[in-house]
């Protein structure tokens, strides 16, 4: 199955929560009026589009009504599609201009950091890049073994130490290996304790210092992995992690298991950080670079 088909299938719950409910809402109204906008506003908030983003959407619809561009209720769906596409924007590609470049994968436990690491490594390997992965999640039981399986599938080289080792020491070893062996990309899989645990943030800062020292001038991507099923909690996690790392992009996982795909819109509105990858399954090719046009198309069709 092509990824776009998987995306359409994966967004079915979100499509039901936003688009189908919009269609049902429109059928219950005779004309486009303030009552209809109030009902639509409530529906979007329940779909985890977020209060701020929803307010913007309703505001834009209201302006179109005042300007006379939105007169018939049949026009609302098309207007909503245009507005959502504009708010989501493009995801942006990875910046991997140096050799090696560094991708730091961060996020809470359960969001899918390790699987995301393996899936990104696989994509880069398919592009012909030499990839080294640092197993810096040394605290979670079996995390290193899990990462080894994914690296084996992707054909990436894994640098590891024993469970409980200093994560920064693993990154130090991996940076040296990447330099010595001419790797194109070093991916660092980090620990994922709860976002409100101060020691995790300190550990991330320590890892960042090692990378800055050992690979000065390297292109950097700090990708935060979020679980779409957590809805607005994902936005809060992103705010917390942004205090410890300069987040350059987001990986939004588990879109196939939730009606809260509207979180893509909320995240862009609240944080202004681009979603660079989305995941709609557990297989190695079930995560792809985020394409706004395809996302909106899958949402509406």
BELRA-V206301 format. One record per backbone hydrogen bond with DSSP energy under -0.5 kcal/mol. NH is the residue of the N-H (numbers start at 1). CO is the residue of the C=O. E is the energy in kcal/mol with one decimal. If there is no record, write none. Layout:
# BELRA-V206301
nh = (NH;NH)
co = (CO;CO)
e = (E;E)
This chain:
# BELRA-V206301
nh = (6;7;8;9;10;11;12;14;15;16;17;18;19;20;21;22;23;24;25;26;27;28;28;29;32;33;37;38;39;40;41;42;43;44;45;46;47;48;49;54;55;56;57;58;59;60;61;62;63;64;65;66;67;68;69;70;71;75;76;79;80;81;82;83;84;85;86;87;88;89;91;96;101;102;103;104;105;105;106;106;109;111;116;117;118;119;120;121;122;123;124;125;126;127;128;129;131;132;133;134;135;135;136;136;138;143;146;147;148;149;150;151;152;153;154;155;156;157;159;160;164;165;167;169;170;171;172;173;174;175;176;177;178;179;180;181;182;183;184;185;186;187;187;188;189;189;190;190;191;197;198;200;201;202;203;204;205;206;207;208;209;210;211;212;213;214;215;218;221;223;223;224;224;225;225;226;226;228;228;230;231;233;234;235;236;237;238;239;240;241;242;243;243;244;245;247;248;249;250;251;252;252;253;253;255;257;258;262;263;264;265;266;267;268;269;270;271;272;272;273;276;276;277;278;279;280;286;288;290;292;295;296;297;298;299;300;301)
co = (2;3;4;5;6;7;9;258;11;12;13;14;15;15;16;18;19;20;21;22;23;24;25;26;71;31;33;34;35;36;37;38;39;40;41;42;43;45;44;50;51;52;53;54;55;56;57;58;59;60;61;62;63;65;64;64;69;72;73;75;76;77;78;79;80;81;82;83;84;85;290;94;184;219;186;221;103;188;104;223;192;108;112;113;114;115;116;117;118;119;120;121;122;123;125;124;129;185;157;187;133;159;134;189;136;140;142;143;144;145;146;147;148;149;150;151;151;131;133;158;138;162;165;166;166;167;168;169;170;171;172;173;174;175;176;177;179;178;130;130;101;132;185;103;134;187;105;188;136;194;196;197;197;198;199;200;201;202;203;204;205;206;207;208;209;210;211;215;102;104;221;222;249;106;223;224;251;226;253;227;228;230;231;231;232;233;234;235;236;237;238;239;240;241;241;245;222;222;274;224;250;277;226;251;279;254;255;47;260;261;262;262;263;264;265;266;267;267;268;267;250;274;250;288;252;286;283;278;276;290;291;292;293;294;295;296;297)
e = (-2.1;-2.9;-2.4;-2.4;-3.3;-2.2;-1.4;-0.5;-3.3;-2.2;-1.9;-2.1;-0.8;-2.3;-0.9;-1.7;-2.4;-2.3;-2.5;-2.6;-1.7;-0.9;-0.8;-1.3;-0.6;-0.7;-1.9;-2.2;-1.9;-2.4;-2.4;-2.0;-2.0;-2.3;-1.9;-1.9;-1.2;-1.7;-2.1;-2.4;-2.3;-1.8;-2.4;-2.8;-2.1;-2.4;-2.3;-2.6;-2.0;-2.0;-2.0;-2.3;-2.2;-1.1;-2.1;-1.3;-0.5;-1.8;-1.1;-2.1;-2.9;-2.1;-2.1;-2.4;-2.6;-2.3;-2.0;-2.2;-2.5;-1.8;-0.5;-0.9;-2.3;-2.9;-2.8;-3.2;-0.6;-2.9;-0.6;-2.5;-2.9;-1.6;-2.1;-2.5;-2.0;-2.4;-2.6;-2.3;-2.1;-2.0;-2.5;-2.3;-2.1;-0.9;-1.9;-2.2;-0.6;-2.6;-3.4;-3.0;-0.5;-2.6;-1.8;-1.1;-1.3;-2.0;-2.4;-2.3;-2.1;-1.7;-1.8;-2.7;-2.1;-1.9;-2.1;-1.9;-2.0;-2.4;-3.1;-0.5;-2.6;-1.8;-0.5;-0.7;-1.5;-2.1;-2.2;-2.2;-2.5;-2.7;-2.0;-2.3;-2.7;-2.1;-2.4;-2.5;-0.9;-2.4;-2.1;-1.9;-3.0;-2.8;-0.5;-3.0;-2.3;-0.6;-1.8;-0.7;-0.5;-2.1;-0.7;-1.1;-1.1;-2.0;-2.0;-2.3;-2.0;-2.0;-2.3;-2.4;-1.8;-1.9;-2.4;-2.5;-2.1;-3.0;-2.8;-1.8;-2.2;-2.6;-0.7;-0.6;-2.2;-3.1;-0.5;-0.5;-3.2;-0.7;-2.6;-1.9;-1.6;-1.8;-1.7;-0.6;-1.6;-2.4;-2.1;-1.9;-2.0;-2.7;-1.9;-0.6;-1.1;-1.3;-1.7;-1.6;-1.9;-1.3;-2.0;-2.8;-0.5;-2.6;-3.0;-0.7;-2.1;-1.4;-0.9;-0.8;-2.1;-1.8;-0.9;-1.7;-3.0;-1.7;-2.1;-3.0;-2.7;-0.9;-0.9;-0.5;-2.5;-0.7;-1.8;-2.2;-2.6;-2.7;-2.0;-1.9;-2.2;-0.5;-2.5;-2.8;-2.3;-2.8;-1.9;-1.8;-1.8)
